[in-house]
Amino acid sequence: MSYEWDNKKPTAQMLGRWQPFHDGHYALFEEIIKKTGQVCIQVRDVQGVDDNPFDFESVKKNIEEILNPKYKNRFKIMLVPNITNISYGRGVGYKIEEVVLPEKIQQISATKIRAKMRKDGKLK
């Protein structure tokens, strides 16, 4: 039976640049989806800012290729402004929490991945 997204259902949020979406992000997604069963993935609009070479459509396609085999329809991807601060006045029905992954996963670096892609001629 396929999953049907429901905007009214509790949903977890992932906010990031995803430049590119890698195994560390995938491990984080797998922990986050356990919380609510569906995840809104927000892609910060950062192409061309510092070392962020990928545009939204490339990032979205990359995420979908990685997540769809196991999690089709359990996530939505949206472009958002370059959010750098998340602030709130009081608790109004949501939690802000850090997911701590194993050190081996935390060591995965998109910066290093981009450097290797450049070295291999896959990225300018």
Contacts in CASP RR format, 6 or more apart in sequence:
PFRMAT RR
TARGET T0000
AUTHOR 0000-0000-0000
METHOD contacts of the structure
MODEL  1
MSYEWDNKKPTAQMLGRWQPFHDGHYALFEEIIKKTGQVCIQVRDVQGVD
DNPFDFESVKKNIEEILNPKYKNRFKIMLVPNITNISYGRGVGYKIEEVV
LPEKIQQISATKIRAKMRKDGKLK
2 72 0 8 1.000
2 73 0 8 1.000
3 38 0 8 1.000
3 72 0 8 1.000
3 73 0 8 1.000
3 74 0 8 1.000
4 73 0 8 1.000
5 38 0 8 1.000
5 73 0 8 1.000
5 74 0 8 1.000
5 76 0 8 1.000
6 38 0 8 1.000
9 36 0 8 1.000
9 37 0 8 1.000
9 38 0 8 1.000
10 36 0 8 1.000
11 36 0 8 1.000
11 38 0 8 1.000
11 39 0 8 1.000
11 40 0 8 1.000
12 32 0 8 1.000
12 33 0 8 1.000
12 35 0 8 1.000
12 36 0 8 1.000
12 37 0 8 1.000
12 38 0 8 1.000
12 39 0 8 1.000
12 40 0 8 1.000
13 39 0 8 1.000
13 40 0 8 1.000
13 42 0 8 1.000
14 25 0 8 1.000
14 28 0 8 1.000
14 29 0 8 1.000
14 32 0 8 1.000
14 39 0 8 1.000
14 40 0 8 1.000
14 41 0 8 1.000
14 42 0 8 1.000
15 42 0 8 1.000
15 44 0 8 1.000
15 80 0 8 1.000
15 83 0 8 1.000
15 86 0 8 1.000
16 42 0 8 1.000
16 43 0 8 1.000
16 44 0 8 1.000
17 43 0 8 1.000
17 44 0 8 1.000
17 46 0 8 1.000
17 52 0 8 1.000
17 110 0 8 1.000
18 25 0 8 1.000
18 41 0 8 1.000
18 43 0 8 1.000
18 54 0 8 1.000
18 59 0 8 1.000
18 62 0 8 1.000
18 63 0 8 1.000
18 110 0 8 1.000
19 46 0 8 1.000
19 51 0 8 1.000
19 52 0 8 1.000
19 53 0 8 1.000
19 54 0 8 1.000
19 59 0 8 1.000
19 110 0 8 1.000
19 114 0 8 1.000
20 54 0 8 1.000
20 59 0 8 1.000
20 62 0 8 1.000
20 110 0 8 1.000
20 113 0 8 1.000
20 114 0 8 1.000
21 59 0 8 1.000
21 62 0 8 1.000
21 63 0 8 1.000
21 66 0 8 1.000
22 108 0 8 1.000
22 110 0 8 1.000
22 113 0 8 1.000
23 105 0 8 1.000
23 108 0 8 1.000
24 101 0 8 1.000
24 105 0 8 1.000
24 106 0 8 1.000
24 108 0 8 1.000
26 66 0 8 1.000
26 67 0 8 1.000
27 101 0 8 1.000
27 105 0 8 1.000
28 99 0 8 1.000
28 101 0 8 1.000
28 105 0 8 1.000
29 39 0 8 1.000
29 41 0 8 1.000
29 67 0 8 1.000
29 71 0 8 1.000
29 75 0 8 1.000
31 99 0 8 1.000
31 101 0 8 1.000
32 39 0 8 1.000
32 99 0 8 1.000
33 39 0 8 1.000
33 71 0 8 1.000
33 74 0 8 1.000
33 75 0 8 1.000
37 74 0 8 1.000
38 74 0 8 1.000
38 75 0 8 1.000
38 76 0 8 1.000
39 74 0 8 1.000
39 75 0 8 1.000
39 76 0 8 1.000
40 75 0 8 1.000
40 76 0 8 1.000
40 78 0 8 1.000
41 63 0 8 1.000
41 75 0 8 1.000
41 76 0 8 1.000
41 77 0 8 1.000
41 78 0 8 1.000
42 77 0 8 1.000
42 78 0 8 1.000
42 79 0 8 1.000
42 80 0 8 1.000
42 83 0 8 1.000
43 56 0 8 1.000
43 59 0 8 1.000
43 60 0 8 1.000
43 77 0 8 1.000
43 78 0 8 1.000
43 79 0 8 1.000
43 80 0 8 1.000
44 80 0 8 1.000
44 81 0 8 1.000
44 82 0 8 1.000
44 83 0 8 1.000
45 56 0 8 1.000
45 79 0 8 1.000
45 80 0 8 1.000
45 81 0 8 1.000
45 82 0 8 1.000
46 52 0 8 1.000
46 82 0 8 1.000
47 53 0 8 1.000
47 54 0 8 1.000
47 55 0 8 1.000
47 56 0 8 1.000
49 82 0 8 1.000
51 111 0 8 1.000
51 114 0 8 1.000
53 114 0 8 1.000
53 123 0 8 1.000
53 124 0 8 1.000
54 62 0 8 1.000
56 79 0 8 1.000
60 77 0 8 1.000
63 75 0 8 1.000
63 77 0 8 1.000
64 77 0 8 1.000
67 74 0 8 1.000
67 75 0 8 1.000
86 96 0 8 1.000
88 96 0 8 1.000
114 123 0 8 1.000
117 123 0 8 1.000
118 124 0 8 1.000
END
